[in-house]
Amino acid sequence: MKQVELNARIKQLVDLYNCPVAVYDSSGQLVQSEGKPDVGWPETEAIMKFIEGEKTAAEVNYFLALKPEEVDENSLIVLLPISSAPRERELKMLELWLHDVLLVEENAKEQVAFLKNVLLENELPGDVPLKARTLKIDLYRPRRAILLRMPGADQADVTKLLKNFFPNSYENYFIPMDEHNHLIIFDSENLGTGFERGSTGSEKYQKALDRLLHSLITYLEDFKDVDARLGIGLLTDEIKDISRSYREASLALKVGGIFAADKSVMRYDQLGLGRLIYQLPPTLCELFLTEVFQPYTYEQLDQETLNTIDKFFENNLNGSETSRKLFVHRNTLVYRLDKVEKITGLDLRNFDDAVLFKLAEMVRQYLYALEQENSHLNRMSTSKRRTRKELD
């Protein structure tokens, strides 16, 4: 069930009985509560004892606890103070309420399963509209895929954090893709009604989206002691096209991880040259490097020189500004650039040479990333072979 729907259900009970209300899941964990009781809400052990019992309504630590007749992993347990407990004839109404809550919960699970199949292109295009309508998913809303990568974070915890960050969103969907990645199908109405329709390129829209994304990163990292990174796909107008946005978001994370590793938000429409280089065959990249750099010339550039080059590019080949940012005399900068020219044969003060050097540097980054990825895959393959041998 979406967090906003559960909140609404709880508020209904609070208004009806004018008392605090708590909802637990089938593992005895407190899911949501409204109001403060005179005594604290029961611990997990007490709730589990009630769940394992036969009664559907019983006293648990000064509270009336209610549960469905058959409890499964999707069930919810409701607690109210004894002094505010409903009369016998009202218990049936609460039982029906719980049943309704479970139906909504089951529908939410079916929505997530269906959308995951759409993202992975496991649904036939012709079947998507019919299934979406059956599951009450709006076909025509402006949405985009936001791929969140938080290695090491528990996916259930991440889902809860995302639902809390978007508390009033009816049309966002949060889908665990694997142990490291979580997909947000983001509804543009969160930035204001109709904001994205025809205005995706506006400066106002871009700033609003950037603020939201960076706020999400800060929020997640404050709760979890792991780095969070976001890949952002392009906008789609129909739910059947969300798989394209997902591929774009995934590519944004991959390319951004190579060429902008210091950034936490990577947008597909801002990948620049990195996206072009990423699609080049490795053999072509290696050939290009041999044409730009003689063997072992780039390796002769020390870290101080490489930092100077980066700062020179950051300041658009402006020598005076680069000297000021590096806190060095202009003659020192000239000396370092002369040193680069002597080693590589490229004068970075010349625009054509600077472009050539920058491209070659990015190609090196790409090839290094490929080498690291292949090395990781080889280690995993070796580890699996060893495991199979041990089992045999």
Disulfide bonds with the S-S distance in Angstrom:
none
